[in-house]
């Protein structure tokens, strides 16, 4: 947990000290939101399915032989 918080902190710190990179990230997020809005509401449904599928895939562990 501490490692994850540290990585988020380092990423946030880097975004604060690097304006060109920050603008690239913000424009990317803006583009993604505009694309979601253009195909709304189906895009939100698909996004939810993809996120739930990703969560299920990350939790699944294949059976291990004993």
C-alpha positions in Angstrom: 0.0 0.0 0.0 2.8 2.4 0.9 4.6 1.6 -2.4 1.4 2.4 -4.4 1.0 5.7 -2.6 4.6 6.5 -3.1 4.3 5.8 -6.9 1.2 8.0 -7.1 3.0 10.7 -5.2 6.1 10.5 -7.5 3.8 10.7 -10.5 1.9 13.7 -9.2 5.2 15.4 -8.3 6.5 14.8 -11.8 3.3 16.2 -13.3 3.7 19.3 -11.2 7.3 20.0 -12.2 6.9 19.2 -15.9 4.3 21.5 -17.6 4.7 20.0 -21.1 4.0 16.5 -19.8 1.1 17.8 -17.6 -0.5 19.4 -20.7 0.0 16.1 -22.7 -1.8 14.1 -19.9 -4.6 16.7 -19.5 -5.2 16.8 -23.2 -5.3 13.0 -23.4 -7.8 12.8 -20.5 -9.9 15.6 -22.2 -9.8 13.7 -25.5 -10.9 10.5 -23.8 -13.8 12.2 -22.0 -15.0 13.9 -25.2 -14.9 10.5 -27.0 -16.9 9.0 -24.2 -19.5 11.8 -24.4 -19.8 11.5 -28.2 -20.8 7.8 -27.9 -22.8 8.1 -24.6 -24.5 6.2 -23.0 -23.2 3.0 -24.7 -19.6 4.0 -24.2 -20.1 4.2 -20.4 -21.8 0.8 -20.4 -18.9 -0.7 -22.3 -16.4 1.0 -20.1 -18.1 -0.4 -17.0 -18.0 -3.9 -18.5 -14.4 -3.6 -19.4 -13.4 -2.4 -15.9 -15.4 -5.1 -14.2 -13.9 -7.7 -16.6 -10.4 -6.4 -15.9 -11.1 -6.6 -12.1 -12.4 -10.1 -12.4 -9.4 -11.1 -14.5 -6.9 -9.6 -12.1 -8.5 -11.4 -9.1 -8.7 -14.8 -10.9 -5.9 -17.2 -10.2 -5.7 -20.5 -12.1 -6.0 -23.7 -10.1 -2.6 -25.0 -9.0 -1.8 -28.7 -8.9 -1.0 -30.1 -5.4 
